[in-house]
Amino acid sequence: MKVFLIFSGLLTSVTLVSPIHADEKTDLAAQAYEVIAKHCLRCHKGPGSEGGIANFGSIADLQAPRGKKAALIVAGKPEESRLYQRLAIDGDMPPEEALRATGKPTEEEKAILKKWIEASAPPFTNSAKQRNFITLADELTAIREALQKADREDRPYLRFFTLTHLYNDKTIPDAKLKLIRAALSKALNSLSLKPTIVLPVAVNSAETVYAVDIRRLDWDTRHLWNRILEYYPYGLLYTKYPDPTIRRLAEDVEDLSKAQIPVLRADWFVATALRPPLYHLLLDIPENALRLEQRVGVNVAANFESDKLTRAGFSRSGVSAQNRLVERHDSNQGVYWKSYDFKPETGRGRLIRFPLGPLNLYPKGRHPFENQAFSHDGGEIIFSLPNKLHAYMLVDGKNKRIDEGPISVVGDSKKTAGTSAIVNGISCMACHTKGMIELKDYVRDNAAVFGRADEKVRKLYLEPKKMDELIKQDQEQYLSSLEKAVGPFLKIGPDANKSISDLSEPCSYVIMTYRSSSDAYLTLDRIASELYLKNGEELKAKVGARKFKELGLASMLTQPDAVITRLEWEAVDGYSLMQEMGKELGGLPIGK
């Protein structure tokens, strides 16, 4: 509001900010913390983190002087606060490589930050600190009750995914739990061969344990749960646990579910199952693209001859510095897109001169346009699942399945999977957040071919407007299924009315933070949370210094900032470190 003051005959207007009450400040601080946790804390968590020494989760660090530079937060002055400037005005933060995980800050999020700073940046209220601790007994009780409520014939097919170890870690904000829940749902449905979207169902009030009937994913007939457990570094049995309550609960769960381990960690599952080898195993992706094409009713050679495929070629893509060709086929499950990629030195890799390949589409000497046919070195396949989400396959130039694309052909500058390699599954999912990506063809009107070959080019390489329509159609189909899978987890609170394509891609967020960010470093307190204990002091008392030394973790007892990586915690040599520590508490590790 404005008031008018008279000084020495001058009329002056002054804008007054309406006072914010204590409860509002608390809510505002909590909202501001969630924004910063979502967009900043992945890199800026203090010494040893990717973003340097400042811990953006600390008000003191944010307001501390930075030499000649202004503080990151200047209370009451958003325009002078460097964090706000870079996040909301300049837009150069978060960096490009992080955007696929969290998306750009929304206007609502920028407004929250501005209002919080204008209110003199009241101390953060981390909603995680308000969460009640969930014990191992609490989790087992919830699972047992869910099994008891289920029909007897359904119980052997109910499996569970847990976020309890994350919920108990007070350094992890609610915003991250929200993304992990969405990632779990998207991952399960992206690994399903059934036509219906299946939502995991929370079985406790804190929403840390979710149940899924694996028959609805087509996992039961191929005994896939046990195959997943072969890779699981957190497998512990509690049927011999010293605590009789936990022992009885574990026995009941095993008896009801007919499974020794019916529960997996949700974050581990997302980070592991969306990449080979589990990705190929769960989706039954064959070793050769020709077999996949037979399964989904695609005959590339026949469609090439009859002009039933559509193509677009472009000089550069998001993953390759060379030109690239993509083509679209209808399939019996929806759509089937196939790309053709080239090494820089490939002689027949220039699409302007050789637009009518691939050369190996037919036996040698039988290609109808052999002189105008390209020869490629690899490609990516994107195909509809029965539920209309997408699955992916990477192949070499001979249609053989590969786990990663060669760096000489394609690369991931965002390092979604932790390296620059394009890793099948997650790297593709992180890029294709809306399904197919808009593209612009440059071959149709520029191909260096004539006569019959030119006519063929114009039949296969679609006019831009028609290709745009097809891509939009395919995007709408994909996004419709995606909304069913993740909308119930993401479209809540201030995001309730947003388009699903404007929200963060949850699976790449989980993978990017799981093993290759500051969240991947485990402190003593975080290790305690992993083992259903409240803090590091309780863990030290129960395990003892000798065991810490035996496991190479003695420094964690004497150095407050000592950490180990997630990879070290999971590394298996007989048992993982987690299983070794869990064994000391009374759990029985499941060997590899």
DRENPAKE-921736 format. One record per residue (C-alpha): x, y, z; residue number from 1. Coordinates in steps of 0.05 Angstrom, whole numbers. Layout:
% DRENPAKE-921736
((X,Y,Z),NUM)
...
% end
This chain:
% DRENPAKE-921736
((0,0,0),1)
((21,72,-8),2)
((18,130,42),3)
((34,203,28),4)
((79,245,74),5)
((90,320,72),6)
((161,344,87),7)
((176,419,80),8)
((118,426,33),9)
((138,367,-11),10)
((89,311,-23),11)
((124,244,-21),12)
((96,174,-31),13)
((125,116,7),14)
((109,42,-6),15)
((99,3,58),16)
((105,-72,60),17)
((48,-105,98),18)
((74,-137,162),19)
((82,-212,161),20)
((62,-248,224),21)
((104,-301,258),22)
((65,-361,231),23)
((69,-333,161),24)
((144,-324,168),25)
((151,-396,190),26)
((111,-420,130),27)
((149,-374,83),28)
((216,-398,109),29)
((195,-470,99),30)
((174,-455,28),31)
((239,-418,14),32)
((279,-476,41),33)
((242,-524,-6),34)
((258,-480,-66),35)
((332,-475,-48),36)
((335,-550,-31),37)
((306,-567,-98),38)
((349,-522,-141),39)
((413,-510,-102),40)
((429,-562,-49),41)
((448,-615,-99),42)
((514,-578,-110),43)
((519,-527,-54),44)
((523,-566,11),45)
((587,-539,41),46)
((660,-563,40),47)
((673,-620,-9),48)
((609,-608,-49),49)
((608,-591,-123),50)
((589,-518,-111),51)
((644,-499,-62),52)
((645,-482,12),53)
((578,-447,20),54)
((522,-490,48),55)
((458,-463,18),56)
((418,-498,71),57)
((448,-453,124),58)
((422,-382,135),59)
((490,-363,166),60)
((527,-386,104),61)
((478,-351,57),62)
((485,-285,94),63)
((560,-289,106),64)
((603,-236,70),65)
((639,-262,7),66)
((700,-218,3),67)
((687,-163,-47),68)
((622,-196,-70),69)
((555,-184,-38),70)
((527,-238,8),71)
((485,-291,-25),72)
((426,-265,14),73)
((420,-193,37),74)
((361,-191,85),75)
((305,-146,60),76)
((339,-134,-8),77)
((326,-187,-60),78)
((357,-146,-117),79)
((423,-144,-79),80)
((421,-218,-61),81)
((466,-256,-108),82)
((427,-321,-100),83)
((362,-288,-120),84)
((396,-250,-177),85)
((426,-313,-208),86)
((365,-357,-196),87)
((309,-308,-212),88)
((337,-250,-253),89)
((399,-273,-292),90)
((374,-344,-298),91)
((443,-375,-302),92)
((430,-419,-242),93)
((418,-477,-235),94)
((470,-496,-288),95)
((447,-528,-353),96)
((468,-598,-331),97)
((421,-595,-271),98)
((359,-570,-308),99)
((337,-638,-334),100)
((332,-663,-264),101)
((295,-604,-231),102)
((273,-559,-287),103)
((280,-483,-285),104)
((254,-446,-224),105)
((181,-429,-235),106)
((152,-359,-228),107)
((118,-382,-164),108)
((185,-406,-135),109)
((219,-340,-153),110)
((162,-302,-119),111)
((171,-344,-56),112)
((245,-328,-53),113)
((233,-255,-64),114)
((179,-251,-11),115)
((223,-289,38),116)
((282,-242,29),117)
((237,-181,33),118)
((213,-208,100),119)
((286,-204,124),120)
((300,-278,108),121)
((272,-310,171),122)
((308,-374,192),123)
((294,-436,152),124)
((243,-484,177),125)
((264,-551,148),126)
((199,-591,148),127)
((242,-654,150),128)
((259,-638,223),129)
((185,-644,240),130)
((180,-715,213),131)
((170,-769,265),132)
((223,-824,265),133)
((199,-890,234),134)
((229,-952,265),135)
((242,-1018,231),136)
((185,-1047,272),137)
((139,-992,246),138)
((157,-1009,174),139)
((149,-1084,183),140)
((82,-1072,218),141)
((56,-1032,159),142)
((77,-1086,110),143)
((46,-1141,152),144)
((-20,-1104,157),145)
((-21,-1092,82),146)
((-11,-1166,70),147)
((-63,-1186,121),148)
((-115,-1140,88),149)
((-101,-1170,19),150)
((-137,-1231,-7),151)
((-98,-1294,8),152)
((-87,-1310,-66),153)
((-59,-1240,-79),154)
((-8,-1238,-23),155)
((48,-1276,-58),156)
((47,-1223,-113),157)
((50,-1161,-68),158)
((118,-1128,-65),159)
((139,-1065,-29),160)
((185,-1005,-39),161)
((210,-964,19),162)
((233,-892,29),163)
((238,-899,104),164)
((314,-891,107),165)
((306,-825,69),166)
((247,-801,110),167)
((287,-812,174),168)
((346,-771,147),169)
((329,-700,169),170)
((377,-670,117),171)
((332,-693,61),172)
((275,-644,47),173)
((204,-663,33),174)
((212,-638,-38),175)
((261,-693,-53),176)
((216,-747,-24),177)
((161,-721,-69),178)
((206,-730,-130),179)
((228,-800,-108),180)
((155,-822,-101),181)
((141,-797,-171),182)
((205,-830,-197),183)
((185,-896,-167),184)
((117,-894,-202),185)
((148,-873,-268),186)
((202,-926,-264),187)
((153,-983,-248),188)
((108,-964,-306),189)
((168,-954,-353),190)
((188,-1026,-337),191)
((118,-1056,-347),192)
((94,-1098,-405),193)
((21,-1090,-386),194)
((-27,-1040,-419),195)
((-51,-1005,-356),196)
((-15,-952,-314),197)
((-5,-979,-244),198)
((3,-933,-184),199)
((43,-957,-124),200)
((-2,-951,-62),201)
((23,-924,4),202)
((11,-972,62),203)
((29,-925,119),204)
((8,-854,137),205)
((77,-825,127),206)
((77,-852,55),207)
((145,-884,62),208)
((124,-955,42),209)
((89,-971,-24),210)
((57,-1035,-48),211)
((52,-1060,-120),212)
((20,-1124,-148),213)
((75,-1149,-194),214)
((25,-1186,-237),215)
((2,-1118,-262),216)
((72,-1105,-288),217)
((81,-1174,-320),218)
((137,-1190,-273),219)
((107,-1253,-243),220)
((112,-1302,-301),221)
((187,-1289,-310),222)
((204,-1290,-236),223)
((235,-1221,-242),224)
((232,-1202,-169),225)
((285,-1255,-152),226)
((327,-1232,-211),227)
((326,-1160,-183),228)
((348,-1186,-115),229)
((411,-1214,-147),230)
((435,-1143,-155),231)
((409,-1116,-88),232)
((464,-1094,-39),233)
((415,-1080,18),234)
((386,-1149,28),235)
((378,-1166,101),236)
((334,-1217,135),237)
((307,-1201,204),238)
((278,-1269,222),239)
((338,-1282,269),240)
((339,-1211,297),241)
((354,-1206,372),242)
((292,-1162,383),243)
((234,-1211,390),244)
((183,-1160,364),245)
((222,-1149,300),246)
((235,-1223,293),247)
((161,-1240,299),248)
((141,-1185,249),249)
((193,-1209,199),250)
((170,-1281,205),251)
((98,-1259,194),252)
((117,-1218,132),253)
((156,-1275,102),254)
((100,-1325,116),255)
((46,-1280,86),256)
((85,-1258,25),257)
((121,-1324,12),258)
((184,-1283,0),259)
((246,-1275,43),260)
((255,-1204,19),261)
((191,-1173,-7),262)
((215,-1100,-1),263)
((266,-1058,-39),264)
((293,-988,-29),265)
((257,-942,-77),266)
((316,-897,-92),267)
((362,-957,-106),268)
((310,-988,-151),269)
((301,-925,-193),270)
((376,-914,-198),271)
((391,-986,-217),272)
((332,-1015,-254),273)
((329,-959,-306),274)
((398,-978,-335),275)
((428,-1042,-360),276)
((430,-1098,-343),277)
((364,-1095,-304),278)
((332,-1048,-355),279)
((341,-1099,-411),280)
((321,-1157,-366),281)
((256,-1127,-339),282)
((232,-1103,-407),283)
((257,-1166,-442),284)
((294,-1124,-494),285)
((326,-1173,-543),286)
((398,-1172,-565),287)
((381,-1150,-635),288)
((334,-1095,-659),289)
((306,-1139,-714),290)
((275,-1185,-661),291)
((245,-1124,-625),292)
((216,-1100,-691),293)
((184,-1168,-703),294)
((153,-1165,-634),295)
((122,-1096,-644),296)
((102,-1108,-716),297)
((153,-1063,-752),298)
((186,-1083,-818),299)
((235,-1028,-835),300)
((253,-1055,-904),301)
((180,-1064,-924),302)
((162,-995,-898),303)
((220,-965,-935),304)
((197,-996,-1000),305)
((124,-977,-991),306)
((137,-907,-964),307)
((104,-924,-898),308)
((157,-892,-855),309)
((171,-818,-845),310)
((240,-787,-837),311)
((276,-724,-817),312)
((350,-709,-820),313)
((386,-654,-783),314)
((457,-629,-778),315)
((465,-634,-703),316)
((426,-662,-644),317)
((430,-656,-569),318)
((473,-718,-565),319)
((515,-717,-628),320)
((559,-667,-664),321)
((548,-704,-730),322)
((485,-704,-772),323)
((430,-750,-750),324)
((370,-784,-782),325)
((306,-805,-746),326)
((249,-844,-775),327)
((180,-861,-750),328)
((140,-925,-758),329)
((72,-945,-732),330)
((75,-1006,-687),331)
((25,-1053,-656),332)
((37,-1018,-589),333)
((37,-946,-615),334)
((99,-916,-647),335)
((170,-938,-663),336)
((224,-885,-674),337)
((293,-904,-697),338)
((354,-859,-704),339)
((416,-869,-746),340)
((480,-839,-719),341)
((549,-832,-748),342)
((622,-828,-729),343)
((656,-765,-755),344)
((699,-804,-804),345)
((644,-847,-834),346)
((650,-842,-909),347)
((576,-852,-923),348)
((554,-812,-862),349)
((534,-747,-895),350)
((459,-749,-904),351)
((457,-694,-957),352)
((495,-741,-1004),353)
((470,-807,-978),354)
((397,-799,-954),355)
((368,-866,-973),356)
((402,-917,-927),357)
((417,-954,-889),358)
((463,-993,-935),359)
((454,-1056,-894),360)
((378,-1054,-899),361)
((384,-1107,-954),362)
((435,-1161,-971),363)
((495,-1134,-1008),364)
((478,-1113,-1079),365)
((403,-1112,-1070),366)
((392,-1042,-1042),367)
((348,-1005,-1093),368)
((387,-940,-1079),369)
((455,-968,-1064),370)
((493,-908,-1091),371)
((452,-860,-1048),372)
((450,-903,-985),373)
((484,-881,-920),374)
((523,-928,-875),375)
((513,-915,-801),376)
((550,-932,-737),377)
((494,-937,-686),378)
((426,-912,-665),379)
((373,-903,-612),380)
((304,-935,-614),381)
((245,-905,-577),382)
((183,-948,-577),383)
((115,-947,-543),384)
((102,-995,-487),385)
((33,-1025,-482),386)
((15,-971,-431),387)
((40,-918,-481),388)
((100,-896,-440),389)
((166,-904,-477),390)
((222,-954,-475),391)
((291,-948,-506),392)
((344,-990,-540),393)
((414,-971,-563),394)
((444,-1009,-621),395)
((508,-1010,-662),396)
((510,-1004,-737),397)
((490,-1077,-744),398)
((428,-1071,-700),399)
((461,-1106,-642),400)
((439,-1083,-573),401)
((491,-1044,-533),402)
((490,-1016,-462),403)
((522,-949,-478),404)
((531,-907,-540),405)
((604,-898,-562),406)
((630,-829,-543),407)
((656,-821,-614),408)
((583,-825,-638),409)
((541,-795,-583),410)
((551,-765,-514),411)
((513,-738,-454),412)
((538,-669,-434),413)
((491,-670,-374),414)
((524,-734,-346),415)
((456,-760,-325),416)
((483,-829,-311),417)
((546,-803,-278),418)
((590,-803,-340),419)
((589,-771,-409),420)
((565,-836,-439),421)
((493,-845,-464),422)
((469,-902,-421),423)
((408,-939,-446),424)
((346,-925,-407),425)
((360,-868,-361),426)
((400,-823,-408),427)
((345,-829,-460),428)
((290,-817,-408),429)
((326,-754,-382),430)
((328,-725,-452),431)
((260,-744,-477),432)
((220,-714,-420),433)
((160,-700,-465),434)
((169,-762,-507),435)
((193,-743,-576),436)
((233,-679,-585),437)
((215,-627,-637),438)
((262,-629,-697),439)
((274,-593,-763),440)
((292,-631,-826),441)
((345,-604,-874),442)
((350,-663,-922),443)
((285,-660,-961),444)
((301,-595,-997),445)
((377,-601,-998),446)
((393,-673,-1017),447)
((445,-680,-1071),448)
((405,-732,-1110),449)
((365,-731,-1173),450)
((310,-767,-1211),451)
((281,-829,-1177),452)
((324,-820,-1116),453)
((300,-748,-1107),454)
((227,-772,-1113),455)
((241,-824,-1059),456)
((271,-772,-1013),457)
((209,-729,-1019),458)
((164,-788,-1003),459)
((203,-808,-941),460)
((227,-741,-913),461)
((164,-708,-890),462)
((146,-636,-899),463)
((161,-599,-834),464)
((89,-582,-818),465)
((67,-655,-825),466)
((126,-680,-783),467)
((108,-629,-729),468)
((37,-656,-727),469)
((62,-728,-719),470)
((110,-708,-663),471)
((56,-669,-627),472)
((9,-729,-634),473)
((61,-776,-605),474)
((78,-727,-549),475)
((5,-721,-529),476)
((-2,-797,-525),477)
((61,-803,-483),478)
((45,-745,-437),479)
((-25,-772,-425),480)
((4,-836,-397),481)
((59,-799,-360),482)
((7,-756,-325),483)
((-29,-818,-301),484)
((37,-847,-274),485)
((67,-786,-239),486)
((12,-734,-236),487)
((-16,-760,-169),488)
((54,-751,-138),489)
((76,-686,-172),490)
((13,-647,-185),491)
((-1,-629,-113),492)
((2,-564,-73),493)
((27,-505,-114),494)
((39,-552,-174),495)
((-32,-578,-176),496)
((-52,-539,-239),497)
((13,-543,-277),498)
((22,-581,-342),499)
((58,-647,-331),500)
((109,-627,-383),501)
((129,-566,-341),502)
((146,-607,-279),503)
((212,-638,-262),504)
((232,-704,-293),505)
((236,-746,-229),506)
((276,-807,-251),507)
((337,-769,-277),508)
((335,-727,-213),509)
((340,-790,-170),510)
((396,-819,-212),511)
((435,-754,-217),512)
((434,-746,-141),513)
((439,-819,-120),514)
((512,-834,-134),515)
((544,-771,-162),516)
((524,-710,-120),517)
((536,-687,-49),518)
((475,-729,-29),519)
((516,-790,-49),520)
((564,-778,10),521)
((542,-813,73),522)
((557,-783,140),523)
((554,-822,204),524)
((484,-797,218),525)
((462,-815,148),526)
((490,-885,156),527)
((450,-891,220),528)
((387,-873,181),529)
((404,-927,130),530)
((401,-977,188),531)
((337,-952,221),532)
((375,-917,278),533)
((364,-845,300),534)
((435,-819,297),535)
((508,-836,292),536)
((517,-839,368),537)
((467,-895,373),538)
((501,-931,315),539)
((570,-925,349),540)
((541,-952,415),541)
((509,-1012,381),542)
((566,-1031,334),543)
((629,-1011,371),544)
((695,-981,349),545)
((726,-1048,331),546)
((675,-1062,276),547)
((683,-992,248),548)
((758,-1004,243),549)
((749,-1073,213),550)
((705,-1043,158),551)
((754,-986,144),552)
((707,-934,175),553)
((747,-915,237),554)
((755,-843,214),555)
((680,-834,220),556)
((686,-841,295),557)
((737,-786,303),558)
((727,-737,245),559)
((661,-700,245),560)
((664,-687,170),561)
((684,-758,150),562)
((641,-790,95),563)
((639,-850,50),564)
((608,-852,-19),565)
((545,-888,-38),566)
((586,-932,-84),567)
((630,-953,-26),568)
((570,-967,17),569)
((539,-1012,-37),570)
((603,-1045,-63),571)
((598,-1120,-57),572)
((654,-1166,-35),573)
((614,-1224,-9),574)
((570,-1173,26),575)
((563,-1098,19),576)
((587,-1051,74),577)
((514,-1038,90),578)
((501,-1113,99),579)
((564,-1121,141),580)
((541,-1065,187),581)
((470,-1092,188),582)
((496,-1161,207),583)
((528,-1130,268),584)
((460,-1105,289),585)
((428,-1173,282),586)
((407,-1176,209),587)
((424,-1235,164),588)
((453,-1214,97),589)
((430,-1246,33),590)
((493,-1265,-6),591)
((507,-1253,-79),592)
% end
